[in-house]
C-alpha cells in the first residue's frame, strides 16, 4: 500500500506539469488560463495559438496519463497500484500543484490513462468519442458519453478495480464539465467547429 501511495503521488506530480501553459510560454502565446475560455487545455490552445501548439498540448496531456500508467504496469501487476497511478495523474492535471491548482478539464489525460491501462480500452474510448461526436456534434457531450460507458468494458472483462477507476474518472469529468453540462441543458453548448467552448 505504501508503494501504491508513493507511486500515485509521483504520478500526481507528473500530471501537474501543464502542457498547455508550458507550450504557450515556449511559443510566446497568451496564458491559456487568462485568455480564450480560460481553460488550460488543447481546445483553448487551438483557439489562441492554432493547430501546432494545440497538437503539442494534446500530445503532452495524453502522455501524462499514458506514461505513468504504462510504467506502473511495467513494474507491477497490482491493479490497485496501477489504478491509483492513473487517478493520481488525472488529479495532477485537474489540480496541478505547480500552477495554483488551476488545471484543464481532463479529457485528453483520461484518454491517456485508458490507453495506458490497455490499448483496446483506449481504442474503444476513441471510437466511442468519434461516433458520439459525429452524432451529437458536441465535443463535451461526446467525452461525457465516452467515459460514462467505458466502465462497462472493464466490468465485461471482470476488472472491477479498473471499472471503479473508470467510474471515478467519469465523475471527475462531470465535475470539470459543469459549465458545459449547463449549456447542454439550455441548448447553448456550441457544436464542434464553433470557436466558443
C-alpha positions as CSV (number, residue, x, y, z in Angstrom):
1,X,0.0,0.0,0.0
2,X,2.9,2.4,0.8
3,X,4.4,1.8,-2.6
4,X,1.0,2.4,-4.3
5,X,0.6,5.7,-2.4
6,X,4.2,6.8,-3.3
7,X,3.6,5.9,-7.0
8,X,0.3,7.8,-7.1
9,X,1.9,10.9,-5.6
10,X,4.7,10.7,-8.2
11,X,2.0,10.4,-10.9
12,X,0.2,13.4,-9.5
13,X,3.4,15.5,-9.8
14,X,3.8,14.3,-13.4
15,X,0.2,15.2,-14.1
16,X,0.7,18.6,-12.6
17,X,3.0,19.5,-15.5
18,X,0.7,21.7,-17.6
19,X,1.4,21.1,-21.3
20,X,-0.9,24.0,-22.3
21,X,0.9,26.5,-20.1
22,X,4.4,25.4,-21.0
23,X,3.6,25.2,-24.7
24,X,2.1,28.7,-24.6
25,X,5.1,30.1,-22.7
26,X,7.5,28.4,-25.1
27,X,5.7,29.7,-28.2
28,X,5.1,33.2,-26.7
29,X,1.3,32.8,-26.7
30,X,-1.1,34.2,-24.1
31,X,-1.6,32.3,-20.9
32,X,-4.5,29.9,-21.6
33,X,-5.7,30.4,-18.0
34,X,-6.4,34.1,-18.8
35,X,-7.2,34.1,-22.5
36,X,-9.9,32.5,-24.6
37,X,-12.1,30.2,-22.4
38,X,-9.6,30.3,-19.5
39,X,-9.1,26.5,-19.7
40,X,-5.5,25.3,-20.0
41,X,-6.3,22.5,-22.4
42,X,-5.7,21.7,-26.1
43,X,-9.1,23.2,-27.3
44,X,-8.3,26.6,-25.8
45,X,-4.7,26.5,-27.1
46,X,-6.1,25.8,-30.5
47,X,-8.2,28.9,-30.2
48,X,-5.5,31.2,-29.1
49,X,-2.5,29.7,-30.9
50,X,-3.5,27.4,-33.8
51,X,-3.1,23.8,-34.7
52,X,0.6,23.2,-33.9
53,X,0.6,24.4,-30.2
54,X,-2.8,22.6,-29.8
55,X,-1.3,19.4,-31.1
56,X,1.7,19.6,-28.8
57,X,-0.7,20.3,-25.9
58,X,-2.8,17.3,-26.7
59,X,0.2,15.1,-27.0
60,X,1.5,16.3,-23.7
61,X,-1.8,15.8,-21.9
62,X,-2.2,12.3,-23.4
63,X,1.3,11.4,-22.3
64,X,0.7,12.5,-18.7
65,X,-1.9,9.8,-18.4
66,X,-0.4,7.1,-20.6
67,X,3.3,7.1,-19.4
68,X,2.8,6.8,-15.6
69,X,0.2,4.0,-16.1
70,X,2.4,2.2,-18.6
71,X,5.5,2.5,-16.3
72,X,3.4,1.3,-13.3
73,X,2.3,-1.8,-15.3
74,X,6.0,-2.5,-16.2
75,X,7.0,-2.6,-12.5
76,X,3.8,-4.1,-11.0
77,X,0.8,-6.3,-11.8
78,X,-1.2,-4.9,-8.8
79,X,-4.3,-3.4,-10.3
80,X,-4.8,-1.2,-7.2
81,X,-1.4,0.4,-7.6
82,X,-1.9,0.9,-11.3
83,X,-5.4,2.4,-10.8
84,X,-4.0,4.8,-8.1
85,X,-1.3,5.9,-10.5
86,X,-3.9,6.6,-13.2
87,X,-6.0,8.5,-10.7
88,X,-3.0,10.5,-9.5
89,X,-2.0,11.5,-13.0
90,X,-5.5,12.8,-13.7
91,X,-5.8,14.6,-10.5
92,X,-2.5,16.3,-11.2
93,X,-3.8,17.5,-14.5
94,X,-7.1,18.8,-13.0
95,X,-5.4,20.3,-9.9
96,X,-1.7,21.0,-10.7
97,X,0.4,21.9,-7.7
98,X,2.8,23.8,-10.0
99,X,0.1,26.1,-11.4
100,X,-2.0,27.1,-8.4
101,X,-4.2,24.0,-8.8
102,X,-5.8,25.5,-11.9
103,X,-5.9,22.7,-14.5
104,X,-7.7,21.6,-17.5
105,X,-10.9,19.6,-17.9
106,X,-9.0,16.2,-18.1
107,X,-10.4,14.6,-21.2
108,X,-7.0,14.0,-23.0
109,X,-5.3,12.8,-19.9
110,X,-8.3,10.5,-19.2
111,X,-7.8,9.0,-22.7
112,X,-4.1,8.6,-21.9
113,X,-5.0,6.6,-18.8
114,X,-7.3,4.4,-20.8
115,X,-4.6,3.7,-23.4
116,X,-2.1,3.0,-20.6
117,X,-4.4,0.5,-18.9
118,X,-5.0,-1.4,-22.2
119,X,-4.7,-0.3,-25.8
120,X,-8.1,-1.9,-26.5
121,X,-9.7,0.2,-23.8
122,X,-8.2,3.3,-25.4
123,X,-9.3,2.4,-28.9
124,X,-12.8,1.7,-27.7
125,X,-12.9,5.1,-26.0
126,X,-11.6,6.8,-29.1
127,X,-14.2,5.1,-31.3
128,X,-16.9,5.9,-28.9
129,X,-15.9,9.5,-28.8
130,X,-15.7,9.7,-32.5
131,X,-19.1,8.2,-33.1
132,X,-20.7,10.3,-30.3
133,X,-19.1,13.5,-31.7
134,X,-20.3,12.7,-35.2
135,X,-23.8,12.1,-34.0
136,X,-24.2,14.9,-31.4
137,X,-21.7,17.4,-32.9
138,X,-20.6,18.4,-29.4
139,X,-17.1,17.5,-28.1
140,X,-18.0,17.9,-24.4
141,X,-21.1,15.6,-24.7
142,X,-19.0,13.1,-26.6
143,X,-16.5,13.0,-23.8
144,X,-19.1,12.6,-21.2
145,X,-20.8,9.8,-23.1
146,X,-17.5,8.0,-23.7
147,X,-16.3,7.9,-20.1
148,X,-19.8,7.1,-18.8
149,X,-19.7,3.9,-21.0
150,X,-16.1,2.9,-20.5
151,X,-16.6,1.3,-17.1
152,X,-18.9,-1.3,-18.9
153,X,-15.8,-2.5,-20.8
154,X,-13.9,-3.2,-17.6
155,X,-16.9,-4.8,-15.9
156,X,-17.2,-7.1,-19.0
157,X,-13.6,-8.0,-18.5
158,X,-14.2,-8.7,-14.8
159,X,-11.6,-6.0,-14.0
160,X,-13.5,-4.4,-11.1
161,X,-10.6,-2.2,-9.9
162,X,-10.3,-0.6,-13.3
163,X,-14.1,-0.3,-13.6
164,X,-14.1,1.6,-10.3
165,X,-11.3,3.8,-11.6
166,X,-13.2,4.5,-14.7
167,X,-16.3,5.4,-12.7
168,X,-14.1,7.9,-10.6
169,X,-12.7,9.3,-13.8
170,X,-16.2,9.8,-15.2
171,X,-17.3,11.5,-12.0
172,X,-14.3,13.9,-12.2
173,X,-15.0,14.7,-15.8
174,X,-18.7,15.5,-15.0
175,X,-17.4,17.9,-12.3
176,X,-15.0,19.7,-14.6
177,X,-17.6,19.9,-17.3
178,X,-20.3,21.5,-15.1
179,X,-20.5,24.7,-17.3
180,X,-20.7,22.5,-20.4
181,X,-23.5,20.5,-18.9
182,X,-25.4,23.7,-18.1
183,X,-25.0,24.8,-21.7
184,X,-26.1,21.4,-23.0
185,X,-29.2,21.6,-20.9
186,X,-30.2,25.1,-22.0
187,X,-29.2,24.4,-25.7
188,X,-26.3,26.9,-25.9
189,X,-23.4,24.5,-26.0
190,X,-21.5,25.1,-29.2
191,X,-21.1,22.5,-31.9
192,X,-17.7,21.1,-33.0
193,X,-16.0,23.7,-35.2
194,X,-17.6,26.6,-33.3
195,X,-14.8,28.7,-31.7
196,X,-16.6,29.2,-28.5
197,X,-16.5,26.5,-25.7
